[in-house]
Amino acid sequence: MSEIVLKSIRIYPIKACAGIEVEEAQMERRGLRYDRRWMLMNDAGTYYDQLSHPRLACIVPQIHEDGLRLQAPGMPSLRVPFHLEQITPLSVRISRSICEVLPIGKEIDEWFQDFLHVSCRLVFMPETTQRTVNPDYAINQDIVSFASGYPYHLIGEASVAHVNQLLDTPVPLERFRPNLVITGAPAFAEDNWQTIRINQQIFHLVKPCDRCAITNVDQRTGEVAGKEPLRTLARFRTVKQKVLFGQYLLAEEKGLLRVGDLIQVVQSRVPAPTS
């Protein structure tokens, strides 16, 4: 059996915007450092995603020592500072949580408004905000950033390849917006894992990722590219009316992940009885 290896690490500093592929990443309580610590919201306190604004995919961040640098088609580059002056917090609803967040600033908001043609505010999740993971799946008072409920999202390279064999036009794995991409395991092997070790870090695979039409958004053009791959996934990956692909993970401790780290399956799931 071939070795299972961590092939790619991806961070998405601003929820719903483009990701950054990195060689290594620090693991923090909320997930990978910088991952989804920023987010766009409207005046009513609701966040924006690619379902309503697929052009978010075209906003490309870079991480620098003093903050983020953003680029988008037809726009000047924008600096988003890490350090914020004392600011009155706002409240935003994300999934089942109401979170206290910090607005970044009017000039930065105007940059996003000019690109998206919609009223919006960029906000940051401070350390004082503790957005908890669903207690049905939490293992140790886990918290999460603005991600979709869980700190880490893993997919298998072979699983993406299997889906692409069923499509007329293959899609890149970035359509699934993972944090961790593995190679060396059979297609959908990750469905059967319960606990894994990446280098020396223990992860629990607590829940499969249920998919929506964001998988149909071309992450390079910011346009909806038809009904694939979601339509094909629905034909063979639907469980209890949810389309499942990839796994959500919780980590036991902080640490460091590097591309090339070996992955060991510590515990597999017990198959459900057939009768």
N, C-alpha and C positions, 0 to 999 in steps of 0.2 A: 504494500500500500504506500502511495506517495505521501510525502510530508504535506501537511496543511499549513499554509503560510499566510500571514497578513500582507496582502498585496498593495493595498491602498488605504490611506487615511484622509478623510475629507472633513473640513470644518466649514460651517455656514454661519459667518458672524451675524448677518442680518437675516432673520427668519424670512423665508420665501425668496431670497435673492441668491445669486450664484454662489457656488462653493469654492473652496480653496483646497487643492491637493497638497499635502505636506508630507515630509519624510518622517517626522516625529511629532508627538503631541502630548502635552501634560494632561493627565486625568485629574479632574477636580470633582467635588461632590455633585455638581450639576451635570457633569459630562466632560467633554473635551474643552480645554481652555479656549475661550472666545466663541464657542459654538452657540449660536442663537441667543446671544446676550442682548442684541438689539432687535427692534421690531417696529413696523409701521402700524399706526392705529388711526382711526377716524375720530371725529369730534364726539361721537357717541360712546367711545371707549371700546370699540370692537376692532380686532386686528385684521390686517389685510393679508391675503394669501394669493397663490397663483390661480386658484379657481376663479376669483373675481378680477384679478389683475395679473395675467400671465407675463406681462412685460417686466415684472419684478425679476424674472430670470436673467434679464439683460444687465442688471446692475451688478457689477463685478467689484468685489472688495479685495484689498490687499492689507495685510497686517504690518504696521510699522511700530517702532518703539513708542511713539507718542500718540498713536491712534490709527484709525482706519483711513485708507485712501480709496475712494470710490470712483469708478468710471462707468459711463453708460453712453450708448450711441448718441451723438449729437450734443453731448453735454460736456462742460468743462469738468476737470477732475475736482473732487471734493474731499476735504479733510474732516474727519469726525474725531474729535479729541477723546482720549481715554479719561483725562481729568475733567471733572465737572465742578463748577462752583456750586455753592449751596443753592438748591433748587426746590421749589415746592413740588412734591410728588403728585402724580395722577394715578387714577385707577383704570385698569383695563381688564376686560373679561377675555380669558383664553380657555377654551374647553370648559371644564367644570370649575375653574378657579377664577377668582378676582385678585389681581396682583397689583401691588403698588410699584410704580415705575417712575423713572426720571426723564422728563423731556430734554432733548439735547439743545434745541435752539431754533429760533425763527428762521434764520438765514439757511440753515440746513434743511428745515422743513420746506422752504421755498424751492430748493433744488429738486427735491422729490416731487413736489407738486408740478413743477415745470415739465418733468419727464413723464409722469404718470397721468397728468391732466385730471387730478382729483385732489381734494383737500385731505391732507394727512399730516401726521406728526411722527417723527422718529423718537423712540423712547429706548431707555436702557434699563435692564434689570439689575438693581444694586445688590450688594451682599446681604442687606437686611431683609430682602424679599425671599421668602422661603416657600416656593411653589412645590407642593408635595406630589409625589407619584401616587397614582390610584392605590389606596390601601389594600385592595384585593390582590395586588401583585407586588407591593413593596416588600423588601426583606429587612431593611434596617433604617427606618425613618428617611427614606430616600427623597431627595429633592431634584428638581429638573429646571432647566432654563425655559426658553420659549419654544422648545421642541414639542413635538406632538405627543407629549405625555411621558416620555422615557428618555434617559440620558444618552443611550447609544442605540444605533440602528445598523444592523449587520445584514449583508447579502452575500451570496456565493456567486463567484464568477461563472461556475458551471450552470447555476440556476438561470442566470441571465442568458447564457448561450442556449439552453434548452428552450426558453421562451422564443428566442430569436429564430430557432429552427422552424417554429410554427408561424412566423410572420412573413408576409411578402417582402416587407422592408424592415431589416433589423433595426433595433433601437440601441443607442449607447446606454451603458449602465447608469450614467448620470441622470437618466429619467427617473430613477428610483431614489435619488438623493440620499444615499447611504453615508454613514460615518466610517464604517469599516467594510472593506471588501476582502474576501478570502479566496484563495485559490488552492487547488490540490484535493478538494473534496468532491464527491459526486454531486450531481444536481439534486438540490433540495435535501441534502444530508443535514443541513442546519435545522430542518424541521424536527429532527429526532434528537437534538442535543438539549440537555438540561443545564449542564455546567461545563464551561470550558476554561482553559488556562491559556492566556496569551502572554508569552514570556513568563513572568512570575505573577501576573495579575489574574485573579479569579473573577469570572463573569457568569451570571445566571441569565439564561434565556427565558424570560418570564412570559412572553406573549408574542404571537405573530403580528406582523404589521398589516393592518387592513388598508386596502388601497382605494384611491378615488381617481377622479379624472385628471389630477395633476400629473399622473404618469403619461398623459397624452400631450403634455406641453413640451414643445421642443425647447430644451434648456439653453440652446445657443441663439435662437431667434426670438424667443418669448412669444411664440404663436402656438395655438392649438393645432396639432398636426394630425387631425382626424380622430378616430376612435381607438387607435391602437397605442400601446399594447393592452389597455384595460379590457377591451372586448375579448381578446383571446385568453387573457388570464382568467376572466370570469367563467370561461367554458370548462376549465379543469382545476381552478384554485378557489372555488367558492365553497365556503363552509358557513352554514347558518346565515345565509344571505350576505356574507362578507367575503370580499375578494382578498385572499391572503398571499403575501409575498414578502419574504425577509423576516427578520426577528428583532424584537426589542430586547435590550440587555440592561442589566444592572450590575455594577461593579461593587466588590466588597471593600476596596480601599482605593486611595489615590495612588498614582504611579506614573509611569512613562511608557508610551507605546511607540514602536518604531516599525516602519515598513520593513518586512523581512522577518519579523518576529514569528517564531514557531507557535502553532496552536495545537493544544492537546485537548481531546475530549475527555473530561473527567467523569462525567455521568451522562448517560443517555436516558431518554424518557421511557417509561414502562408503557408498552403498547396497550391500548384499550382492549378489553375482552371482546371477542367476536360473537359471543353467545351469552 
